[in-house]
């Protein structure tokens, strides 16, 4: 038996008036999902335990079978694993976004306009991070460039006793209302403040302005954590697994769990990612390399939720159905290989809120060769809420899937 997880990041949403009071997932044209649903088990799962951070780190740990109340180290150290940064036990890591702030007024009066600076390219952002490292890095604090707007700060002898707000939670709000609090909070704020002076008129940002793009004119520090230790996925579930993602966080979780992280050229973490490359990599892992388990992570719906892009969120869901789920299903069926597929978001990212919530999400488990379960089955939030299947502890979903 082969096992395939298609993680549609942030796809779950609320009914939207402009769509006739249905969600993007319900509105999207998903021919293959609709074809599989009558033969599938559909229900709801709570991936984020009460009291835990409403983030992709918490939720993806949960989906992969790791209880976030036990195995939570923060998101940034998991990203560090993917980036190949060797952490000491004394290191504290922080996610460092390059963001777009308004340009008028004092630093604390600026408004955060975009947590991703128009999804800045990796090449542009890396040059900006090198300027930050040169100006602000030292023997204690070191900045590492990552992918697009997502970067890393490693702080030797740092502290996690600090309250930091994710930038996507405070879009269009005054940043001075969300200053860091706790140990080293003044130093963190000063780093962010200095970064604006370094970045605002950097040649990269001047060139972006000329193109009509938002400048990445400040860093935003958040997502603190410490060196992670996860039980090996293979020992836990007796399957050899791989993760396929453009996002360092997901790669880092996989690497930390002893899984293979498969890089796909052109994978971007947004609606325009290399879908074919990801599908081909999953098929190769399962069929050509004859491995057991693959976790295909698609970030597009989540990014569209943060950016309040309704049309693109629908497109992202449709692309995942057409370009990920369909070719994988067809390849497995053509080879007459027995398999199970789990389709699930990690968390909702409602367009109205532009950030994550901890609400339960719909899941669908399909097994090849299954008999008809219910001809009226649909993979939507509304349908899933009205079934008899509810998994209260999200980390047990993997046990259900692999049993």
C-alpha positions as CSV (number, residue, x, y, z in Angstrom):
1,X,0.0,0.0,0.0
2,X,1.2,3.5,-0.9
3,X,0.2,6.6,1.1
4,X,-0.2,10.1,-0.3
5,X,-1.0,13.2,1.6
6,X,-2.0,16.3,-0.4
7,X,-1.8,19.2,2.1
8,X,-3.8,22.1,0.7
9,X,-2.5,24.8,3.0
10,X,-5.1,27.3,4.3
11,X,-7.7,26.1,1.8
12,X,-10.5,26.0,4.4
13,X,-12.5,29.2,4.6
14,X,-15.9,30.8,5.4
15,X,-19.0,31.1,3.2
16,X,-18.5,34.2,1.0
17,X,-21.5,36.3,-0.2
18,X,-19.9,37.0,-3.6
19,X,-19.8,33.2,-4.2
20,X,-23.4,32.7,-3.3
21,X,-22.6,32.0,0.4
22,X,-20.3,29.0,-0.3
23,X,-16.6,28.7,0.4
24,X,-13.8,28.8,-2.2
25,X,-13.4,25.1,-1.6
26,X,-17.0,24.4,-2.4
27,X,-17.1,26.9,-5.3
28,X,-13.9,25.6,-7.0
29,X,-14.2,23.2,-10.0
30,X,-12.5,20.1,-8.6
31,X,-13.4,17.3,-11.0
32,X,-11.1,14.6,-9.5
33,X,-11.9,15.4,-5.9
34,X,-15.6,15.3,-6.8
35,X,-15.0,11.9,-8.5
36,X,-13.3,10.5,-5.5
37,X,-15.6,11.9,-2.8
38,X,-18.4,9.3,-3.1
39,X,-15.9,6.6,-2.4
40,X,-14.1,8.4,0.4
41,X,-14.4,8.9,4.1
42,X,-15.1,12.7,4.8
43,X,-15.0,14.4,8.1
44,X,-13.5,17.2,10.2
45,X,-10.3,17.2,12.1
46,X,-9.0,19.8,14.7
47,X,-5.3,20.2,13.8
48,X,-4.5,23.0,16.2
49,X,-5.1,22.1,19.9
50,X,-6.7,24.8,22.1
51,X,-4.0,27.1,23.5
52,X,-1.5,26.4,20.7
53,X,-0.2,28.9,18.2
54,X,-2.5,29.0,15.1
55,X,0.3,28.5,12.7
56,X,1.4,26.1,9.9
57,X,4.1,24.7,12.2
58,X,1.5,23.6,14.8
59,X,-0.9,22.3,12.2
60,X,1.5,20.4,10.0
61,X,3.2,18.8,12.9
62,X,-0.3,17.6,13.9
63,X,-1.2,16.3,10.4
64,X,2.1,14.4,10.3
65,X,1.2,12.7,13.6
66,X,3.2,14.7,16.1
67,X,1.2,16.1,19.1
68,X,2.0,19.9,19.1
69,X,1.5,20.0,22.9
70,X,4.5,17.7,23.2
71,X,6.6,18.4,20.1
72,X,6.5,22.1,19.6
73,X,9.8,24.0,19.3
74,X,8.7,27.0,17.2
75,X,8.6,27.3,13.5
76,X,12.0,29.0,12.9
77,X,14.2,26.1,14.1
78,X,12.3,23.8,11.7
79,X,13.1,26.2,8.9
80,X,16.7,26.3,10.0
81,X,16.9,22.5,9.5
82,X,15.7,22.9,5.9
83,X,18.2,25.7,5.3
84,X,21.1,23.5,6.5
85,X,21.9,25.8,9.5
86,X,23.5,23.8,12.3
87,X,22.0,24.9,15.6
88,X,23.7,24.8,19.0
89,X,21.7,23.9,22.1
90,X,22.2,27.5,23.2
91,X,20.7,29.0,20.0
92,X,17.3,30.6,19.7
93,X,16.0,31.1,16.2
94,X,13.5,33.6,14.8
95,X,11.6,33.8,11.5
96,X,12.6,37.0,9.8
97,X,10.2,38.3,7.1
98,X,11.1,41.1,4.7
99,X,7.9,43.1,4.7
100,X,6.4,46.3,3.2
101,X,5.8,49.2,5.6
102,X,4.2,52.5,4.8
103,X,6.8,55.2,4.4
104,X,5.3,58.2,6.2
105,X,5.8,59.1,9.8
106,X,8.1,57.6,12.5
107,X,8.9,53.9,12.5
108,X,6.4,53.0,15.1
109,X,3.6,54.9,13.3
110,X,4.1,53.0,10.0
111,X,1.4,50.6,8.7
112,X,2.3,47.0,7.7
113,X,1.0,46.8,4.1
114,X,2.3,43.4,3.0
115,X,3.9,40.5,5.0
116,X,5.6,39.2,1.8
117,X,6.5,42.4,-0.1
118,X,4.5,41.3,-3.1
119,X,6.0,37.8,-2.8
120,X,9.4,39.1,-3.5
121,X,11.7,36.9,-5.5
122,X,14.3,34.8,-3.6
123,X,17.1,36.5,-5.6
124,X,16.1,40.0,-4.6
125,X,15.4,39.1,-1.0
126,X,18.7,37.3,-0.6
127,X,20.6,40.5,-1.6
128,X,18.6,42.4,0.9
129,X,19.3,39.9,3.7
130,X,23.0,40.1,2.9
131,X,22.8,43.9,3.5
132,X,21.1,43.2,6.8
133,X,23.7,40.6,7.9
134,X,26.5,43.0,7.0
135,X,25.0,45.8,8.9
136,X,23.3,44.1,11.9
137,X,24.9,40.6,12.2
138,X,27.6,39.9,14.6
139,X,29.1,37.0,16.6
140,X,25.8,36.8,18.7
141,X,23.2,37.4,16.0
142,X,23.4,36.0,12.5
143,X,20.9,36.4,9.6
144,X,20.5,33.7,7.0
145,X,18.7,34.2,3.6
146,X,15.9,31.8,2.8
147,X,13.1,31.6,0.2
148,X,11.2,34.6,-1.1
149,X,10.2,36.7,2.0
150,X,11.0,34.0,4.6
151,X,14.4,34.3,6.3
152,X,16.1,33.4,9.6
153,X,17.8,35.0,12.6
154,X,19.9,32.8,14.9
155,X,20.7,34.4,18.3
156,X,23.2,32.7,20.5
157,X,22.1,32.7,24.1
158,X,18.8,34.3,23.0
159,X,15.5,33.9,24.8
160,X,12.1,32.6,23.8
161,X,10.6,34.5,26.7
162,X,9.3,37.2,24.3
163,X,6.0,38.0,22.8
164,X,6.2,38.5,19.0
165,X,3.3,39.0,16.6
166,X,3.3,37.3,13.1
167,X,3.2,40.1,10.4
168,X,0.3,38.4,8.6
169,X,-1.8,38.9,11.7
170,X,-1.6,42.7,11.8
171,X,-1.9,43.7,8.1
172,X,-3.0,47.3,7.6
173,X,-2.4,48.1,11.2
174,X,0.1,50.5,13.0
175,X,3.2,48.5,14.0
176,X,3.8,50.5,17.2
177,X,0.8,48.8,18.7
178,X,2.5,45.4,18.3
179,X,6.0,46.1,19.7
180,X,7.9,43.0,21.0
181,X,7.4,42.3,24.7
182,X,9.7,40.4,27.1
183,X,13.4,39.5,27.2
184,X,15.5,41.3,24.5
185,X,12.3,43.0,23.2
186,X,14.0,46.4,23.0
187,X,16.9,44.9,21.0
188,X,14.6,43.1,18.6
189,X,12.6,46.3,18.0
190,X,15.9,48.2,17.4
191,X,17.0,45.7,14.8
192,X,13.7,46.1,13.0
193,X,13.9,49.8,13.2
194,X,17.5,50.0,11.9
195,X,16.6,47.6,9.0
196,X,14.2,50.2,7.6
197,X,17.0,52.7,7.2
198,X,19.1,50.0,5.5
199,X,16.4,48.7,3.2
200,X,14.0,51.5,2.3
201,X,16.2,53.0,-0.4
202,X,18.3,49.9,-1.2
203,X,18.8,49.6,-5.0
204,X,16.7,46.4,-5.1
205,X,13.8,48.3,-3.6
206,X,14.2,51.4,-5.9
207,X,14.1,49.0,-8.8
208,X,11.0,47.3,-7.5
209,X,9.3,50.7,-7.1
210,X,10.0,51.5,-10.8
211,X,8.3,48.2,-11.7
212,X,5.2,49.0,-9.7
213,X,6.1,46.5,-7.0
214,X,6.1,47.0,-3.2
215,X,9.5,47.5,-1.6
216,X,10.7,45.1,1.1
217,X,11.7,48.0,3.3
218,X,11.9,46.4,6.7
219,X,12.5,43.1,8.5
220,X,9.9,41.7,10.9
221,X,11.1,39.3,13.5
222,X,8.8,36.6,15.0
223,X,8.4,32.8,15.4
224,X,11.0,32.2,18.1
225,X,12.1,28.6,18.8
226,X,14.8,26.2,19.9
227,X,16.6,23.3,18.5
228,X,14.0,20.6,17.6
229,X,14.0,16.9,18.4
230,X,11.3,14.8,16.7
231,X,10.9,11.0,16.8
232,X,11.7,9.4,13.4
233,X,8.6,9.1,11.2
234,X,9.8,5.7,9.9
235,X,10.1,4.3,13.4
236,X,6.8,5.8,14.4
237,X,4.8,4.5,11.4
238,X,7.0,1.8,9.7
239,X,6.8,3.6,6.3
240,X,9.6,5.5,4.4
241,X,8.4,8.9,3.7
242,X,9.3,12.1,1.8
243,X,8.0,15.7,1.9
244,X,7.7,17.8,-1.2
245,X,7.3,21.5,-0.5
246,X,8.7,25.0,-1.5
247,X,8.5,26.1,2.2
248,X,11.4,25.7,4.5
249,X,9.1,25.0,7.5
250,X,7.6,21.9,5.9
251,X,11.0,20.7,4.6
252,X,12.3,21.2,8.1
253,X,9.6,19.2,9.8
254,X,10.3,16.4,7.3
255,X,14.1,16.5,7.8
256,X,13.6,16.7,11.6
257,X,11.4,13.6,11.4
258,X,14.1,11.7,9.3
259,X,12.1,12.0,6.1
260,X,13.5,12.8,2.7
261,X,12.9,16.4,1.5
262,X,12.6,16.5,-2.3
263,X,13.4,19.8,-3.9
264,X,11.5,20.7,-7.0
265,X,12.8,23.4,-9.4
266,X,10.4,26.2,-9.8
267,X,8.4,25.4,-6.6
268,X,7.5,28.9,-5.3
269,X,5.1,28.5,-2.4
270,X,2.4,30.5,-4.2
271,X,-0.4,30.0,-6.7
272,X,2.1,29.9,-9.6
273,X,4.2,27.1,-8.3
274,X,5.6,24.2,-10.4
275,X,2.6,21.8,-9.9
276,X,3.8,19.4,-12.6
277,X,7.2,19.2,-11.0
278,X,5.7,18.4,-7.6
279,X,3.3,15.8,-9.0
280,X,6.1,14.1,-11.0
281,X,8.4,14.0,-8.0
282,X,5.7,12.3,-5.9
283,X,5.0,9.8,-8.7
284,X,8.7,9.1,-9.0
285,X,9.1,8.6,-5.3
286,X,6.2,6.2,-5.0
287,X,6.5,4.2,-8.3
288,X,10.1,4.4,-9.6
289,X,11.8,4.5,-6.2
290,X,9.1,2.2,-4.7
291,X,8.8,4.1,-1.4
292,X,5.8,4.1,0.9
293,X,4.7,7.6,1.8
294,X,4.7,11.1,0.3
295,X,3.5,14.4,1.8
296,X,2.9,17.0,-1.0
297,X,2.5,20.4,0.5
298,X,0.8,23.2,-1.6
299,X,1.1,26.7,-0.1
300,X,-0.9,28.6,-2.7
301,X,-4.4,28.8,-1.0
302,X,-2.8,30.0,2.2
303,X,-0.9,32.8,0.5
304,X,-4.0,33.9,-1.4
305,X,-5.9,33.9,1.9
306,X,-3.4,36.2,3.5
307,X,-3.5,38.5,0.5
308,X,-7.3,38.5,0.3
309,X,-7.2,37.2,-3.3
310,X,-10.5,35.4,-3.8
311,X,-10.1,34.6,-7.5
312,X,-6.5,33.3,-6.9
313,X,-7.6,31.2,-4.0
314,X,-10.2,29.4,-6.1
315,X,-7.6,29.0,-8.9
316,X,-5.1,27.5,-6.4
317,X,-7.6,24.9,-5.3
318,X,-8.5,24.1,-8.9
319,X,-4.8,23.8,-9.9
320,X,-4.2,21.4,-7.0
321,X,-7.1,19.2,-8.2
322,X,-6.1,19.3,-11.8
323,X,-2.3,19.3,-11.6
324,X,-1.5,17.4,-8.4
325,X,-4.3,15.1,-7.4
326,X,-5.4,14.1,-11.0
327,X,-1.9,13.0,-12.4
328,X,-1.0,11.2,-9.2
329,X,-4.3,9.3,-9.1
330,X,-4.0,8.5,-12.8
331,X,-0.4,7.3,-12.5
332,X,-1.2,5.0,-9.5
333,X,-4.3,3.6,-11.3
334,X,-2.4,3.0,-14.5
335,X,0.1,0.9,-12.6
336,X,-2.6,-0.9,-10.6
337,X,-0.9,0.0,-7.4
338,X,-2.9,0.0,-4.2
339,X,-2.9,3.3,-2.5
340,X,-4.6,5.7,0.0
341,X,-4.8,9.4,-0.4
342,X,-5.5,12.0,2.3
343,X,-6.6,15.5,1.2
344,X,-6.6,18.0,4.0
345,X,-5.8,21.6,4.8
346,X,-3.5,22.3,7.8
347,X,-5.7,25.1,9.0
348,X,-8.3,27.7,7.7
349,X,-7.0,31.0,6.3
350,X,-10.3,32.9,5.8
351,X,-10.1,35.7,3.2
352,X,-12.1,37.9,5.5
353,X,-9.5,37.7,8.3
354,X,-6.4,37.3,6.2
355,X,-4.8,35.1,8.8
356,X,-5.0,31.6,10.3
357,X,-7.7,30.3,12.6
358,X,-7.7,27.3,14.8
359,X,-11.0,25.9,13.6
360,X,-11.4,22.3,12.5
361,X,-10.8,21.6,8.8
362,X,-12.3,19.0,6.4
363,X,-10.4,15.9,5.5
364,X,-11.0,13.2,2.8
365,X,-9.5,9.8,2.8
366,X,-9.8,7.8,-0.4
367,X,-8.6,4.2,-0.9
368,X,-8.1,2.7,-4.3
369,X,-10.7,0.0,-5.1
370,X,-13.2,1.2,-2.5
371,X,-16.8,0.5,-3.0
372,X,-19.3,3.4,-3.2
373,X,-19.8,4.9,0.3
374,X,-22.3,7.6,-0.4
375,X,-23.1,9.0,-3.8
376,X,-23.9,12.4,-2.3
377,X,-20.5,12.8,-0.6
378,X,-18.8,16.1,-1.3
379,X,-15.5,17.4,-0.1
380,X,-16.5,20.7,1.4
381,X,-16.5,22.3,4.9
382,X,-20.3,22.2,5.1
383,X,-20.6,18.6,4.1
384,X,-17.7,17.5,6.4
385,X,-19.3,19.2,9.4
386,X,-22.4,17.2,9.0
387,X,-20.9,13.7,8.8
388,X,-20.3,11.4,11.7
389,X,-16.5,11.7,11.5
390,X,-14.8,14.1,13.8
391,X,-11.2,13.8,15.0
392,X,-10.7,15.9,18.0
393,X,-6.9,15.3,18.3
394,X,-5.4,16.1,15.0
395,X,-2.2,14.2,15.6
396,X,-4.3,11.0,15.6
397,X,-5.4,11.6,12.0
398,X,-2.2,9.9,10.7
399,X,-3.0,6.8,12.7
400,X,-6.4,6.7,11.1
401,X,-4.9,7.2,7.6
402,X,-2.1,4.6,8.0
403,X,-4.0,2.0,9.9
